[in-house]
Amino acid sequence: MTALAIGFYAIFGLLGQSENPIEQAEQAFRSGDLEQAQTFARQALAKQPGSGSAHMILGVIAAQRQQWDAAKLHFRAVVRLAPSDPNGYFYLGQANLYQQNWATAAYYFTRALETNYPDRERLIVELAFAENEAGRPKQALATLGKVRLPVQGPHAAQFHAVTAFIQEKLQQPDPAIKAIRRAIDLDESNAQYREFLISSLISADRVNAAVEEAIRAQRKFPDHPDIQFLFGVASYYITESHFTKLALRNLREVEPNGPRVLLIEGMLNRKQGQTDEATLAFTEAAKRGVPDAHLLLGIVLREAGDYIGAEREYRAAERLNPRNGQVLLELGKVLLIRGSVNEALTRLLRAVQYMPANPGSPTGAWAKK
């Protein structure tokens, strides 16, 4: 929640009065003494319930502590006391963004835009991100077009990253990969950008590039479990097993009891022809809620001739992610084998819709090994 605090420093005093408790609250906040800042802000609010500055201080402190209901209560008070001031709207947008209330966040960011929030570039990026997550990628792309493309500065990398997220949702993998590479060039310290790049390369069936990026990323972020997991997933697609072994070892070190270890373990077992061990690992991973475990388990069961079990796992995978083209493809194939032609056709048509838009990429990526 550092962004909230930094922004708070920038706008402090715009809403407030000059009474001493507010000045003391500001000083305590700047020094990092949140308890004292909270005490002084409450004193100010008791003396003057209409103090927007006191509400702002209390809202930011609550947000830093992830006390979202309290934070939003105070930020709404700021909006009520000063409806033409954009800061309350902006912080309400951020609080809802952190809670993944995407549509609500987009609403408040839009209000901040309408009331001329001073950091327009930052606001546009945050608004576009919220709109995209709310399922409105075309609107989000149009929102980004309202500002000039940043060349450098604190929001340039975020601009390109959000562009990549939007293009991924619009099923434009190549522009998405190009945009996230630009974001990484501008901010090499952001592990999430690397995660997105590796995942996008895997989805686009550019497996060699995915492995290369994963190797670089796991060296730069050796203690990052998501990076190590993606290293394992990417390495699954290539012939050599030593990268998968390395990824499994690394993931066990950073996430020793994590359920994702089971998925990578199952992948390695499958690559090495240990079908029973792979089935057991995928079964346990599925029980513990690991993404793609049901899909992989279904593939193993189908290969073993257990079409009923495979259908069960594919349907479970479909419930978790109804837009996954690979899941729909595998489910369609097994339904066809079992004679459910109409259901199979429905799934296969949807699979075509959601598979990566790359005519050169083979279908059945998970099933290649």
N, C-alpha and C positions, 0 to 999 in steps of 0.2 A: 504493500500500500504506500510505498515511498512516493509514487507519482502524486498521490493525493496530498501528501505533506509538502512536497516541493511546490505544487500549484497553490497550496494554501499560503505559503510564505509570499508568493507573488501577489496575491490579491488581498492579503490581510489589511484591514483598515478601510477597505472600500465601502464596507457596510456599517462600520462601527462608529461608536461614539468615543470620547476621549476619557471616560471614567477610569480611575486607577485600576480596579480589578481586571479590566480588559488588558491594560498594558502589562500588568503582572502576569496574566495568563499567557500573553504572547511571549514574554520573556522566558517563562517557564517552559513553554512549548519548544521554543528555539533551543533551549539548553537540554532538551530531551526528558525533562521531568514532567511526564504526562499526568501523574497523580496531582501534582501541584497546579498544573495548568487547568486540569478539570475542576479542581476546587475553586480556583479564582473565577473561572468561567461560570460556574454555578452560582457563585456569589453575585456576579454581575447580572445574571439572569434573574436572580431573586429580587434585586433592586430595580431592575428594568426588564420586564418580561419581553419587551419588544426589541431587545438587543440582537440584531442579526449577527454581529461579530461573535457574541457568546454562543449562539447556536452553531455558527460555522466551526468554532474551535471544538465544541463538544461533538459535532458530527464527524470531524476529521479524526479525533481521538477514538471515537467508537469504530470508525472504519478501519483504522490501524489495528484495532483489536478484533476485527472481523465481527463486530457486534452490529450486524447489518440493519436490523430493525430499528435500533436506537439511532444509527447513523442516518438512515432515511427519514426518521422522524424529525431530526434537527435540520436536515437539508430541506425538507418540505417546509419547515418553519421559515427558513431563509427565503424560499420562493414566495411564500405567503406575505412576508414582510416587505420584500422588494421584488415584485413580479417582473419588473423591467430589467433586473440585473441578471446577467447570464450565468453567474458563477454557481448559484444554487442548482440551476438546471444541469449544468455540467457535472457537478459532483453527484447529483442524483443519478445521472447517466452512468457515471463510473461505478457507483455502488451497485447498481443493477447489473452492470457488465460483469463485475466480479462474482455476482450470484448467478450468472448465466441466464438472467431474465432479458433475453436479447431484444424482444420487441419493445419492452418497457424502456430499456436502455436507449434504443434508437429514438423513441419518442422524446425523451428528455434531451438527448444530444441535438435533435432537430429544434427543440425549443431554445437551446443554447445558441444554435446557429441563427435562429430568427431574431434573437436579442443581442446579436453581435458579440459573441464570446471573442476575446482579443486574440487568442492563439488559434486562429482559424485552421491552420495547417494540421495541427494536432487534433482538433475537433473533427475535421473531415475524415481523418484516418480512423478515429475511434467510431464515428458514426457508420462508416462503410463496413467496418468489421462487424458491428452489431447487426446491421442490415443483412449482411451475408449469412451470419449465424442464424438469423431469424428466418432464413429460407428465401431471401430476396436478392440473389446475386446480381441480377441485371440492374436493379435499383442501386445496389452497392457500387457497381462499376460506374454508373452515372454520377454517383456522389463523388467518387474519387476524381472525376473529370472536372469538378468545380474548383480545383486548385491546380496551380502549375506544378508539374512534376519536380519534386525536390531533387537537387543534384547532390547535396550533402546536408549535414546537420542532423539533429537528434531524431527527426521524423522521417528522414529519407529511407532508411532501411525498413522502417515500419510500413511506409507507403508501398514499397515493392513487395513486402511480405504479404500484406493484405491483398494486393493485386493478385499474387499467386494463389492465395486461398480462394479468392473469388473465381479465378479462371479454372481452378480445380473443380469447383462446384458446377461450373458451366461446361465441364467435360472438355476442357482445352488443355491437355497435358503439356504440350510443348511450350506454349506461352507461360504456363504456370511454372515449369522448370526454369525457364529463362529468368522469370521475375524473381524466384526465390534465390537463384544464384547471384543475382544482383544484390539482393538483401544481404546475403552472406558476405559478399565483397565489402559492403558498407559496415557490417557489424559481425565480425568473426566470433564474437564471444557468446552469441545467442545459440544455444543448443537446439532450441525448438525449430529454428530455421533448418538446421542439419537434418533433424528428424523428418521434417516435411519433404525435403529434397530426396532423401533416401526412399521414403514411402512412395513418392511420386515416380521415381525411377523404377521401382519395383512394379508399380501399377501399370506403367507404360511398357513393361517387359524389357527394359534396358538394364538387364541384370548385371552385366559386367561393370557398367558405370555405377550402379547401385552399390556393388561390393567395394569398388574403389573409394566411393564417397564414405561408405561405412567404415572402412579401414582408417581413413583420415580422421573421421569424426571420433572413433573410439580411442584413437591416440590422443586427440585434443581433449576429450572429455572421458577419461578412463573410469571415473566414478559415477558416471551418469547411466542409470539402469535402462532408460528408454533407448539410448544410443546403443548400448551393448545388446539389447534385445533385437533391435533392427539389424545390427551386424549379423546376428544369428539368422534372422529371417532372410536377409539378402544372400548370405552364403549358402543357403539351402538350394538355391537355383543353379549353382555351378557344380561341376563334376567333383572337384576336390573336396575332401571331407575335413582337411586340417583347419580351414577357416571356421567351419562350424564347431569343431572341437574347441578352438580358441575362444570363440564367442560364448560357448557353453561354460567354459572355465571362468571367463570374465564375468558373466552374468551371475554365476554362483557366488563369486566373491562380493559383488555389490548388492545382490538381492538373494541371499543364501536360502531363504525359505519361501521365496516368491513363486507363485504358481506359473509364471511365464518360463521358469527354468524347465518345467515339465514339457512345455511345447517345443522348446529348442531341443531338449533331450529326445523327444519323439521324432523330430525331424532328422536328427543325427542317426537314430536307430533305423529309420526308414531308408536313409541313404545307404546305410551299411547292410541292408537286407534283413534286418532283425524285426520282422513284421509283428511278432507277438509283443515284443518289448515296446514297439512304437504304438501299437493299439492300446496297451496299458497306460502309457504316458499320455496319449491324447485323451483317453477316457478320464483320467484324473484331472488333466488340464481343463477339460470341458466342465467337470463337476465344480471346479474352482473358478469358473467364469472367464477363462482366457479367450479373448477374441480369436476367431478362426479355428479354435480347437474342434468344434463340431464339424466344420467343413473338412478338416484333415482326417478326423476320425471317420467321417462318411466315406471319404475316398479310400481309406484303408479297408473298410468293411466291404465296399463295392468290389474292390480288387480281390477280396477273399470270397466273393460270391454271396455275401450276406446283403441282398438287396433291400430286404425289409429294414434291417438295421441302418443301412446307408440312407434310405429315405427318411427314417426317423431323425437321424443326425442332420441331414440337409434341411429338413423342415425346421429344426431347432435353430440352425444357422440363419435361415430365412426370417424367422421371427425376430432375431436379434438385429439383422441388417437386411431389410427387404429390397435395398437398392444395390446389393452386391452382385455384380454380373456373374462372377465365378460361381457363387452359390446357386444362382438361378440356372446357370448352365448345367451344373452337376445334378441338380434336382430334376431338371428337365430330362436329362439323359436316363436317369434311373426310373423316372415315371414312364418313360417310353418303353424301357425294358419290361416294366411290370404291367404294361398294357393300358395305362391311363393316358390315352393319346391327347385328349382335349386339355387336360391339366399340363401335360408335357409341352404342348404347343404354346400355351400361355406363358410358361416359364421361359421357354427358349426365345420367344419374341421379346420378352422383357430383358433377357440376358443380352440380346443384341443391342438394346437401348442403353444398357449400363456398362457394357464392356468398354475398355479403353478405346478411344477413337484413333486407333493406329492400325491401318490395314495390314501392316507387316507383322503384327504381333500374333503369335499362335494362341489359340484358346487353350484352356486347361492348364494354366500356369502352375497351380498347386499340384496338378497330377503328373507333371513332367518327370519327376524322379521316381 
